[in-house]
Amino acid sequence: MHLVADRFFHSARSARAGTGSLAGIKTVFLFLGTAHVPATLFFYTDKEFFGIIKDHKLRYVYLPICLTLTTGLLFAVLSNVAQAFLLLAYWSWQAFHYGRQNIGVYAFASIAQTGTAPHRAEKMAIDFGTILGILGTFKILGTAVAPTYLHSTFDHLYLFGSVTFAAVLIFSLAVYVKFYRDTTVLKTLFFFTSVSFFYPVFISTNMNIAFLSYAMAHGLQYLIFMTLVSANAKRGERPRSVPYGNIWKLAIFVLVVGFLFWRVGDLKQLEVVKSSWLYTAAALSFWRSVRGDNVTFCR
């Protein structure tokens, strides 16, 4: 289960700025990027997956609850510098998490197109792109919260990543040529998209391009995957029937619970929260742990 919502929430307010259909589309994408996190709750209502949860409660129940509460409490008591290092660790994990999903998506495409799993070298190429994406993320997301003595290091990591990405693309081309006979047009598209997934971080330092472009893509990937899972769940004695109940459950999690995640920042505006230091600290910790954010971004 996703323990904290993905980092695209931090610029949701600024992304809403502007007029016309483009701003509306951007808001919809940002919302879906947020809503993909609570969509995971679908698995906890699925009869087939519930058996897995029951057999692995530590991983799927106790550990997520423990990590969520622990990170919230840490943000309530840690200094700004300590919070910054915690966020840097989170953003590293987040990019790694994006990369693992990319490999999963490519694996599905590979099996669907050719009936074979991805080769080890193909997965290595995707992993190399993920590693460089992590290095670039430090500058794009970390500069605003990290101590100034880390900024120079972030700049060097960013430069190294932008230059080395060319080597990753060359390596991926070599891998593609090696396994050319075991590919299709669609599989080719999935492969190079997965390899270059984090490249926008090196194209621009603008948050919409450098981060939100692939962060929203990650959320949409996940929602598409969840839709396919809910629509192809076990259908009992009616193999040709569509499990509308599953699809409705997923829609509720996305629209209703997703909206609660989307508006989580409003907790800070409630009078009962503002009038109590304890409630304010708790609301801030919840805001930061759920949205992976720091108040510096909310100015």
N, C-alpha and C positions, 0 to 999 in steps of 0.2 A: 504493500500500500504506500502511496506517496505520503511522506511524513510532513512535508511542508509544501505549500503551493509554489509553483515555479516563479522565477524572478521577473516575469514580464509584468507583474502587477504594479511594480514601482512607478512606471511611467504611464499608467492608465489615465490619470487625470490629464496630463499634458497631451496624451494621444487623442483625447476627446476634443482638443482645441481645433478650431477650424469649422468650415461650413461645407454643406453639400453632401453628396452621396459618398464621397471618398472618406470623409470623417466618420460617417455612419458605418461603412464597411469595416473601417479600422476598429471601431468600437465593438462590432460584432466579433471580429477575430480575437480581440483582446479578451472579451467575455468568454469565448469558447476556450481560449488558452487557460483561463482561470477555471472554468467549469470542468475541464478534463480531469482535474484532481479528485473532486468528489464523485466523479463518474465511476471511480474504482470501487465505490461502495456496492456497485452492482454485483460484484463477485461474492459479497457477503450475504446476498439474498438468493444466490443461485444454488439450487439443490446439488448439482454436480460438484461445484467448487467447495461447497460447505463441508463436504467430507474431508477435503484437503486441509481446510482451516481447522477442523476439529482434531485432526491428527498432528497438526503443527501449530498449536496455539501460541507457543513462545514467539514464533516468527511472525505470525499474522495478526495476533491480538496483543499480547503483553508487550512485546518489543516496540511496536508502533506507538502504543499509549505511553510507554515509559519515555521514549525519545521525544515525543511531542511535549509532554509535561516538563521534561528536563530542560529542553532548549528554551521553552517559555520562561522557566524560572531563572535560567542563566542570563537571559536578556534583561530580566528585571533587576538583577543584582550586579552584573558585570560592568566594568568601566567601558567607556567608548572604545578604547584601544583593544580591550579584550573582545568586545563585541565585533570589532572589525576583523580580527583573526578568526573568530567563529564564522563570520559571514564568508570570508575567503575560503575556509574549509568547505562550507556549504556549497558555494558556487563551483568549487572544484568537483565535488560529488555530483552536482546538478549537471554539469557538462558531461561527466562520465556517464551519468544516467541517460542523457540524450543519446550518446554514442552507442550504448548497449541496445537501446530501442532501435537505432538505425540498423544494427546488425540483425536484430530480430526481424525487422521489416524486410531486409534484403534476403534473409533466410526463407521467409514465406514466399517472396517473389521467385527465388531460385528454385525452390521445390515445386511451386505451381507451374513454372515455365519449363523446367527440364527434368523434374523428378529427382534432383540431386541437391544435397546441402552445399552451402558455399565452401570453397576451398579455403584452407588455412591462410594462404597468402592474401586472398580477397579480404578476409576478416582483419588481417594485419594492416592492410591499406586503410580500412575504415578506422581502425584503432589509432593509427598514426595521425589521421586527421583530427580525431577527438583529442588526442594529447596536445596538439598545437592549438586547438580551440580553447583548451583550458588555459594555456599560456596567454592567449590573447584576451581572454575573459578577465584576467587580473587587472589589466589596464582599463578596459571598458567599464567594468562594474566596480572594481576595487579602488580606483583612484579617489573616488568621492568619499570613501570612509576610512581608508588605510592611513596610517601615519605617513607624514611627508618623506621620511627617510626610506620608504619603500617605493616611492614613485619612480626613482631612477631604475630600480630593479625591474619594475613593471614595464618601463619603456624598453629595456634591453630584451626582456622576454618577448615582448610584442614584436620587436624588430626581428628577433631570431625566428619567431613563428611565421611571420610574413614571408621571410626569405626561404625558410625550410619547406613551406607549403608547396613550393615549386617542385622540390625533390619528391614530396609525397605524390604529387600528380604524375610525375615521371614514373615513379615506382608503380602506381596504379595502372598506368598505360602498359607497362611491361607485363604486369600480371594479367591484364585483359588480353593482351596479344597471346600470352602463353596458353590461356584457357579459351581462346576465341571460338574453338569448335563446340564448346559447351556453353553457348550463350544464345540469347535472342535479343531482339531490339528492346523489348520491355525490360528484360533483365539488365541489359547494358545501361538503360536510363536509371534504373534503381541503383546500380553499382556506383556510377559516377556522381549521382546525387548524394549518396551516402558518404562517399569519400570527401566531397567538397561541401558537406553540410555546414561546416563551421567557417567556411571561407569568408562569408560576409563580415566577420569580425575584423578582418584585415583590409577590407575594402574602404571602410569609413569608420570614424569614431562617433558618428551620429547614432544615437541609441535605436532609432527606428530601423536603421540598416544593420548596424553592427550586432545587435542582440535580438530585437523583437522579430526580425525577419525569420530567423530559424527557431526562436522560442515558440512563436505562434505555429510554425510548421510542425513542431514536436507535438503540441497540444492537439492539432487537427489530425495528425497521424494516429494519435492515441484514440481519439473519438471515433475515427473510421474503423480502427481495429475493434473497439468495443461494440460498435454497431454490428459488425460482422459476427462477433461472438454471440451477441444477444439474438441475432436473427438466425443463427445456425445452432442454437443450443439443442439439447436432446428433446425430441418431439414426441416421444412415447409411441403410442399406437397409430399416430397419424403422421407418417414421415413426410407427407407433402404439405402439411399445414404450416403456416407461418406462426411462430410463437409471439403473437402480438403482446401478450402479457409481459414478456421479457423486454420487448422494445419500449413499451410504455414505462416500465420501471426505469430503464436507462434514461428515457426522456425526462422523467421526474427528477432524477438525480442531477442531470445536466442543467435543467432549467431552474428548479426550485433550490436545491442545495447549492448549485453553482452560483445562484444569485446571492446567497448568504455569504459565500466566499468572496464574491465580487464586491460586496458592500461592507466587508469586515472592518474597514477603517472607520465607519460611522460609529463604532463602539466608543471611540474617543470623544465623540461629540455629545453623548448622553449626559444629562445633568447629574445623574447618580454617580457616574464615573468621574466627571470633572470635580465634583465636590469632595472626593475622597482620594487621598494620596495612594492608598492601597489599591483601590479599584483602578486608578489611573495607571499605576505600575503594571497591574495585571492586564489591562487592556493593551498597553504598549507591548508587553511581552507577547500577548496573543497576536497582535498585529504583525510583529516582526517574525514570529515563528511560523505563522501561517503564510505570510506573504514573502518571507525570506528577505525582508527589507530592513532599512535603517531610516530613522526619521530624517536624516540628512537629505534623503531623496524626496521628501514630501514638502520641501520649502516652497 
